Amino acid sequence: MIKPTTTLAAIALSATMLPAVAPAQPAAATAQPAPITAMTPDVVDTYAPVLPEADYILREVMVPMRDGTKLYTAIVMKKGTSHAPIVLWRSPYNAHGDITRTHSTRLIDLIPAMDAPLVEDGYIRVYQDIRGLHRSEGQFVMNRPLSGPLNPTGIDETTDAYDTIDWLVKNVPETNGKVGILGSSYLGFTTLMAEINPHPALKAAVAESPMVDGWMGDDWFHNGAFRVSALDYALGESTGKADADAAIPHGGGDDYTRYLAAGSIGDYARHYGVDGVPFVRKLMENPAYTAFWSQQAVDKLMAVRPLTVPTMLEVGQWDQEDSYGAPAVYRALKYQPGRAPLSLVIGPWRHSGANHYGYDLGALTFAGDTAAQWRRDWMKPFLDHWLKDAPDPHTPAAITYATGIDRWEQSPRWPMGTMTPYYLGPDQGAGFAAPAATGSVSWTSDPAKPVPFVPRPINLGNNAQWTTWLVRDQRFVTGRPDVVTFTGAALSKPVHLMGAPAVDIYLATSGTDADVVVKLIDIYPDDQPEAGSPGARPSMAGYELPIGIEIFRGRYLHSFARAEPLKPGVFNRFRFALPNVDHVVLPGHRIAVQVQSSLFPLYDRNPQTFVPNIFVARPGDYKAATMQIGFGGATPSAIELPIAP
């Protein structure tokens, strides 16, 4: 979910209307229709006529759904393709644009680079606009819920995927009748939805960085803290037929200053008129984990249904948008009896980085193009087996790239590490031994001076800044009086983390609400990095590399579904997970833990005075508060590290 960046277009409210939230009840299974009979669709190939000398076939068609709505669908293959499997993706991001980036007679120039190996090897590639967007008919609904309590229409992304696959296997003469589906981000969401009550021809799925639970940790909120870039994204997808250039017309400048001056996020939305966008209204009406969120969480929907489609889940270790989804689905399904094969992939990438070049990320460099390696060595053999009857590659349960030592690892399960406490202690030290002393460290958190998430000036629409913020050197905030850093001694042997580190800290506030931001950091030696190590750069001396960063909004400490004030001066135990990693902290490096109370303007400010809904907090609600972290004794604050042998 990278926000659009230019001008505001007219807001088409009717295009994104969402039904009212019904009382909580189990999500209903989606009824399957009678099979769609073979028919001649509306052909729209005048959009991209294929020259006779072209080495490919391109068909652009309007595929009918069960309610009569037709979805724009582009079908691409090499000339001479026969008895071939289909790989589908269902997108909100302009399918026609995906196959007309260049007007060429060569297939390799026509399609996205990551698709070329598939189509060159005889796959049929299909790109589709989801309902209501771009060239497709119908009404768009953001993350359209499964048909049931939140969606009484009987139409959802599951039924549209089913109807599309049914039409394809009956109307594409070159196919062998087997279909796979893949895609990243929103397309990861549509991929997973296709697996709920799937069409019998659906034989494989690759869900990359999928949007799974927009409140717990994907896109809109993280543990109750709101991600402000959601406003621009919601506007872009809600404007006309998804105008990729639609954005809030706030001009240039520093987003830190702009959001701070606006007041609450509700004030900001009203100032620019985006509070009228239906999905923005839903965000503002549901700041807690209401039925609106819990009943459309894809991991929960999949957990109560048998997994019948072999599935590969992928996420970037530094995914700045959807780090939660893929591991959440894996957790929900890994112990399901009799399920189809399931694997989890964690690569050294940003959001959707698996589909781009994987040589580096920010200041980090890796051993070759890691994204191409994964697609070649694991994704394609997986698809070849299930869609082309190729030999079984025996895909392992977990495929992860160990950053720090730069190598791919295959594991029989995930996580592989054993949770081991790394204690915070006196003198802002840290280590694996519980501190003998008991005490606390305090700081003042002032909402008028929130901690920036990257160095200023900040532009949330700057792609280079946005895609790399999770690997940004944290020295830019180390030493701030409102950022507390606990640092361990230099390691004498490597520490290999394989899993999701977990926060377990005791915090008290003088206010009645608080955000807790925790960063787990690998501090490089101050001298030149170790000679000969993969990716070593002299500029990395002293680098403070985030292994994981996460936030938790204190009002949801006792119940995600209902906000409650914190009691001033009382130590509360905060427990939450950081993103999943495979990372080796090398000898000579130090492990540090940073704690702060804001991460702005990535997340909206907590007033630190309890209000029923932070979206509508008033200026007088924002007050400075004293924060305290306890260590030792009855408040043994620690980070649990998933340490593998």
ABEGO torsion letter per residue (X at the ends): XBBBABBBBBBBAAAABBBBBBBBBBBBBBBBBBBBBBBBBBBAAAABBBBAABABBBBBBBBBBAAGBBBBBBBBBBBGBBGBBBBBBBBAAGAAAAAAABBBABAAAABBAAAAAAAAAGBBBBBBBBBGBEABBEBBBBGBBBBEAABAAGBBAAAAAAAAAAAAAAABAABAGBBBBBEBEAAAAAAAAAABGBBAABABBBBBGBBABAAAABGABBGGBBBAAAAAAAAAAABEBGBAABBBBAEBEBAAAAAAAAEBAAAAAAAAGAAABAAAAAAAABABBBAAAAAABAAAAAAABBBABBBBBBBBAABAABAAAAAAAAAAAAABBGBBBBBBBBBBBBBGAAABBAABBEABBBBEBAAAAAAAAAAAAAAAAAAAGBBBAGBBABBBBBBGAGBBBBBABOBABBBBBBBBBBGGBBEABBBABBEBBBBBBBAABBBBABBOBBBAABAAAAAAAAABBAAAABGBAABBBBBBBBBABBBBBBEBBBBBBBBBBABABBBBBBBBBBBBBABBBBBGBBGBBAAABGBBBBABBBBBBAAAAABAABBBBBBBGBBBBBBBBBBBBBBBBBBGBBBBBBBBABBOAABBBBAGBBBABAAABBAAABBBBBBBBBBEEABBBBBBBBBBX
